[in-house]
Amino acid sequence: MWRFVLVLLVVWTWPSSALVRVPLRRLPSIRSQLRVDGSLQEFLKDHHPDMLGRRYAQCYPPGTLSLRLGRYSEKIYNFMDAQYYGEISLGNPEQNFSVIFDTGSSDLWVPSSYCVSQACGSHGQFKAFESTTFHHDGRRFGINYGSGHLLGVMARDTLKVGALTILNQEFGESVYEPSAAFVMAKFDGVLGMAYPALAEILGNPVFDNMLAQKAVEEPVFSFYLSRTGDSSPEGELLLGGTDETLFTGPINWLPVTAKAYWQIQMDSVAVQGVSSFCRQGCPAIVDTGTSLITGPTNDILHLQQLIGASPTNIGEFLVDCARLSSLPHVTFILGGKEYTLTAEQYVRKVNVGDRELCFSGFHAMDIMTTQGPLWILGDVFLTQFYSIFDRGQDRVGLAIAKHSSAE
């Protein structure tokens, strides 16, 4: 009799701790849309005039480079290049939103039905008055994205991510989204998956609540990102573990060196096998919310020269598409292991009219930490390597991602 009861108990509790898959879609970035429309330069002129006419302009507006400034944090984001989005729902009955699952921040926010900005009108808006499980908080929050503060109020409600239901999740309802980039964005909001130290919204971040409510099997989540939108899956977030069918070879585990971003220590960066940058080691963060690979300005400008990239008048770097096979490999050494990108992998191809243009996936951004200048390993890197984020042992795992032969 006791054995029978035990079996029933195990079967009943299993669904709350199973692995949960969240499909990710790969869609054109804001920058790509503007470029194809022929309006990128005009957009930058209107909204970021500081970026025009500078030979080595940054793709991030000035003022976005501080890690933390008092109550308002300046987040490391490049929304103009964000491409991977997934679906969540809030409230009861459920209200659906498309969000960036971002390891470079810790807050969850979506537009409010009370938002006064143009951007909110073209996106899903949370209607608090329609949810029977909504709890008003009333406290205000703000996040600086370089082109102005995103402002809102805090709340709590039921959150669904894939098959998981999280009760009383703290989140932000944005009421003011100043950046014109938000108008064109394919996503409604952001779901941050970094450590609580980065949170602007008081209370547990989403993954911390998943752990507190024992909603996942292990304190681990992992990302698979495709290089194109033609593959299946285009991308996947797996909550509670890893999927061995999506990577090959052993996992290289790297300890987190600062529990805010998913920050690790990088050994060095080599070009065509020659150690060229970060020779004494430097901090790096693994960031699904940044599309590019970024590093200190002097290093990245030298790297652009080594790969034969030429600057444009709007801060981008072009390479000759016909020469990709002859361009040098760039290797990131992490935990003694080499992670090599070929030119086909670190160059982004974009069709503009009847022309194919090739843009460098490296960009300059100066971010100082107590450990030295910071590098960001964004999606250009993560499309090649399956990434695992382990909160239980505070470490990041990397393995070679399996891609289709077409990719």
ZITA-V729467 format. One line per field, one symbol per residue. ss: DSSP state (A for helix, B for strand, O for the rest). phi: phi as a letter, one per 40 degrees, with the letter a starting at -180 (. if undefined). psi: psi as a letter, one per 20 degrees, with the letter a starting at -180 (. if undefined). A space follows every 10 residues. Layout:
ss: ???
phi: ???
psi: ???
This chain:
ss: OAAAAAAAAA AAAAAAAOOB BBBOBBOOOA AAAAAAAOOA AAAAAAAOAA AOOOOOOOOO OOOOOOOOBO OBBBOOOOAA AOOBBBBBBB OOOOBBBBBB BBOOOOOBBB BBOOOOOAAA AOOOOBOAAA OOOOBBBBBB BBBBOOOOBB BBBBBBBBBB BOOBBBBBBB BBBBBBBOOO AAAAOOOOBB BBOOOAAAOO OOOOOAAAAA AAOOOOOOOB BBBBBOOOOO OOOOBBBBBO OOOAAABBBB BBBBBOOBBO OBBBBBOBBB BOOBBBBOOO OBBBBBOOOO OOBBBOAAAA AAAAAAOOOB BOOOOOBBBO AAAAAAOOOB BBBBOOBBBB BOAAAABBBB BBOOBBBBBB OBBBOOOBBO OBBOBBBOAA AAOOBBBBBB OOOOBBBBBB BOOOOOO
phi: .ccccccccc cccddcbccb cbcbbbbdcd cccccccgbc ccccccbbcc ccgbdbcccb cdgbbccabg cccbccbbcc bcbbbbbbbb gaccbcacbc cbcbabcbaa cccccbcddc cbbcbcbdcc ccbcbcbgcc babcbgbhcc babcabacbb bgccbbcfcc abbcbabccc ccccccbcab bcbccddccc cchccdcccd cccfcbcbcb babbbccbcc cbccaabbch ibbccbabgc cccbcccacb cccbbbcabb bfgbcbbfcc gacabcbccb cbbbaddccc cccdcccgcb cccbgbbbbc ccbdcbcccb bbcbfgbcbb bcccccbbcb cbgcbbbbbc cbacacbcbc chccbbcccd ccccbcbbbb ccbfabbbac ccbcccc
psi: ghhgggghgg hhighikrpp poqpqorqrg ggghghikjg hhghghhmhi iqjphlqqip qqijiqhpnb hoqoqnqmhi iphpqrqrqq rorppqqpqp oojjriqpqr qqijpiqhhh hjrqppnhii pijpopghqq qqppkgjrpp qaqqrqrppp ocjpppqlpp rpopionhph hhgiqiqgap oqkaqhhiph pqrprghhhg ghjliqgqlq qqppprhrji roqhrppopj broiijrqaq poppqpiome rmprppgrpq plipohrlhj qqqqqooiip hrpqrqgggh hgghghjkpp qrjkjrpqqo hijhiiqqqp ppopkiqpop prhhhipopp pocjqpqopq jpqppoopri iappqpnbhh gihippppoo hhjmqpqprp qpqrhh.
